[in-house]
Structure formats: C-alpha cells, structure tokens
Amino acid sequence: MTKEMDYFKSFCKISKAFGTTKKKQELLSLIVEHSIESMKGKAACLFLADERQEFFVPTAQAGLSEGYLHASPMKARQVVKVLEKEGFLSFPDATSDPRLDNHDAKKAEGIASILTVPVRVKDHTIGVLSLYTATRREFDPEEIEFLRALADQGGIAIQNNRLHQRMQKNAVLFLQLASSINSSLDIKEVLNNMTLNICEVLGMKGALIRLWDEDADELKVVASHGLSDAFLEVGYVASTETAARALRGETVVISNAATDKRIVFQDAIKREGIVSMIVIPIRTRDKIIGVMRLYSSVQREFPPDFMAMVEALAHQGGLAIQNASMFLKLQEDKKSLEEDIWSHRSWF
C-alpha cells in the first residue's frame, strides 16, 4: 500500500470519527491520537489560543508528561506570524535547534524531532498541532501536507463543536429569560436578571440597559451587571452616534472600542477594560424605548447566530417592559373603576 493510500484511508477514518463525536474533549483527544497513529509519532499535542490570543495553551495531548507540557507556554502571536508565512514549522533536531528553547527538557522527554502546523478556522489560526518523534526525522512534503490537512479538519470539527455548544447555551439563556419574565412583573428584577444571565452564559464582561426618558431627554440606567459605578456615571446621551443609531433601530457592533471613532468616551472605555461592544435597540411593539449594551474585555468576533440571539434577548426585554406596563395600567384602571363604583354607591 502506498503512503498516499494509507493517508487517504486514515483521513477517511478520522473524518468519520470527527463527525460522530459531540463532546469537546473527546474531539480534541481524537485529533492528537490520530496524529500519532497516522504519522507513526511518539506523541502529539494540540494547543489552542487563550481568550486574549496571547498564548497557546496545551488542551489535549498523548505521549507527553505534564511536566514537559507546562515548562513554557508558546507565545501565540510569534508562532502565528511564522506559520502564516511558512505554513508549518519543522525541527528535525529538536534538541539543538536554536529556534527552540528547553533543549535539555526535550532530551529528557525523549523527543528527537517536531513538526508543527496551524489549526485554522476560516482565515483565523486558533491553535497549533505539534507532532513529536522519538527518532530524528526529516519530514517529507507528503507528511507535512497530511498533518496540515488533519489540523484543518480538526479546526472545522472544533468550530462545529463550538457552534453546537453555543446553540445549547443560547437555548438555555432564552429559556431562563422567558422563565424570568413569566415569573415576575417587577421590571427592575427582570432586567437585572437579564443582564446577569447574558454575562454568565455568553461570556461578556458587562451588560447595561438604558431606557429613554422623554421628559429628561436622555437614556437612563435601569439595569446593569459587571460594570463599575464610575463607568455607569458616564453620561451616554442620544447625541452619541452608537446610541442615536440604536434608537433608530440599528444594531451597532464595535470591534475595537479603543480605536473606533464612533466611541465618544474612549478614556472611560479603556479604564473599564472594555475592548469590543454591541449596542442593540430595545423595542415595545413598533416603538424603540431604549438600548442594551454588551461589553467584552477581549476583542471578539460576533457570528450571525450570536447577533440573532442578543437581538432576540433585547426584544424579550422589551416584551417584559410591555407586560409590566400593561399590568400597571390594569391596576390603575381597576382602581379607577373601584373608585367610580364607590362614588355611585354613595349616592344611595
């Protein structure tokens, strides 16, 4: 059997396994295990970027001791820069290559050669896959291409897994919010629970809801979570571009608040540790009554399903306000009716 046919059969087997695995850790383990099996290596490790994209953190491994893995985290930006230029990193003699650190640790671990390839999702490198061999090895083009293809397939599987997990979280959050709305007519309690649930489930730094006060001609804070009092005191008025656009019915996404010219209060944003944000209109029927702002402490991409979710949550908040308003109106009408009935009785 040729090496190409062997790789093809291995790839088909791996793709099938990826398609039937739902748990994240099982999926990550499959990637490293199949890397070792298909490439006849000593060990393999999958590193994924941390939340701030500063380091690659070992997430799944086979054949390496924990002491070796935690010796020195890889700086993500440096590795990505090289990988995007070359497509891979090959170290035939890992125990002496000047591009690598901890030569003695590699010798003690029994590592001779290393091949590292990027794990990509669309155009973004989310991690790296490293294969380790026990004997010195010059990696040929077919081996490099196979490991790169495996890493790409792993990246797609990881992304699909993340999407599945996100959909589950979205469903749980939506049910929590619907339950909260149905269980209370205290609008302040409902909106505070809403900001708390959004931050916890969607991994946001903070959330803020402001409603439009027509008499004062400004947006007033009615609920928040994860934000300092000093930040809440900053006066976000309708004249700011993001608020004005939201009040016209548009959802505004700010990828980098520190550089975006639409952000007026950049100093306050920086002090609060905010990088990305979303501003969503809150509606009751056909009227926009306020805005919901979501803040992230890291620069984030907000995929379409995420945006659809937060817009639906803002709509739910609007429904909660509408329900509470109707309840209060019914109470007032009931009181007026009772007063009218009592006045009629007093005539007799």
Buried (B, 14 or more C-beta within 10 A) or exposed (E): EEEEEEBEEBBEEBEEBBEEBEEBEEBBBBBBBBBBBBBEBBBBBBBBBEEEBEBBBBBBBBBBBEEBBEEEBBEBEEBBEBBEEEEBBBBBBBBEBEEBEBBEBBEEBBBBBBBBBBBBBEEBBBBBBBBBBBEEBEBEEEBBBBBBBBBBBBBBBBBBBBEEEBEEBBEEBBEBBEEBBEEBBEBEBBBBBBBBBBBBBBBBBBBBBBBBEEEEEBBEEBBBBBBEEEBBEEEBEBEBBBBBBBBEEEBBBBBEBBEBEEBBBBEBBEEBBBBBBBBBBBBBEEEBBBBBBBBBBBEBEBEEEBBEBBBBBBBBBBBBBBBBBEEEEEEEEEEEEEEEEEEEEEEE
